Amino acid sequence: MKNAPYHADRPLADTPPTARPDPALEWAAALRARGWGEALLTALEAFEPLMPIGAQMLWIAQPALDLFGGGAVAGALARLLETPEGIAALRSRLGADDAE
């Protein structure tokens, strides 16, 4: 691996960032598949005004969560919770059963 970047051995190294799945949305889809979609939608609706504060808390906790393998999901979830568009994307992923 002469002159190869340090991340060349990672499976997503050659995948453009736009083609990579969002870890937070994949996490939300997994929770919805386990039956937690409605509960999380209710919590999202109830605490929506506090989501920017929750996003900041996730940014603070991300280094510690990274030790346990959850740092990528925490960072992606924090990015989603910071904007109304991100919250809408999360809401649509959690409520995808309603559309089917």
N, C-alpha and C positions, 0 to 999 in steps of 0.2 A: 504494500500500500504506500508506495512512494509518492509523496506530494499529494496525498489524498486528505481531504478535510477530516477533522476529528469525528464528524458525524456520518461519514460515508458508509459505515457498517450498519447504520440504523435503517430499518425497513422503509421509513417515510422520508428518507433524505432526498430522494429524487422526485417526490411528489410535490407539486406546487402547493403553496399554502391555501389557495382557494379550493383545491380539490380534497383537502384533508377534512375528515369529519370533525365537527365541533365536539370536544369532549363533554361539555355541559349538556348539549342537546342529546348526545348519545346516552349520558347518565339519566336524563329525564325520560328518554324512551324506555330505558331499562326499568326504571321505577314504575312507569305507566304499565309496562308489561307484567309487573308483579302485583298490580292492583292498587298502587298508591297514587294514581293520577288524579282522582277526584279529591282526595285529601290534600294533595299538594296544590291543586288549583284553588281550593278553598283558602288555604294558607296564603297563597300568592295574592289572592283578592283582598284578604283581610289586612295583610301587612304591606301592600303595595306602596303606601306613602313612606314606609321605612326602608325600602329596598336599597336606596343609595347608602344608607348607614350599614346595612347588611353587607353590601359589596365592599365597603371599606374594612369591615371586620374580616371578610374573607381574604382580602389582600394582606392583612396583618397576620392571619393564621396560615397563609400559604407556605411559608418556609417550614413550619412545623409539620404541616400536612404532607409536604414533599418527602419527609423522612419515611412516611408510611405509604407512599405511592399515590396520594390524592392531591398533590400540588397542581397538576395540570388541570384537573377538573375544577379545583377551587379557583384557579386563575380564570378559566373560561367562564365559570359561573359568575364570578365577580364582574367580568366584562359585560355579560348579559344583563346583570342587575343594575348596572350603572345608567342604562339608557332605556327610554320607553320602547324603542324598537326591539331591544334585547328581551325585555319583559314580555313583549307580544310574541316573539319567537318561542320563548320558553312556554308561554301559555298555549300556543298552538301545538307545540310538541306534546305537552301533557294532556291536551284535550283531543288528540288525534283519533281516539276511539269514537268520538262523537261524529266525526266527519265520515267514518266508514259505514 
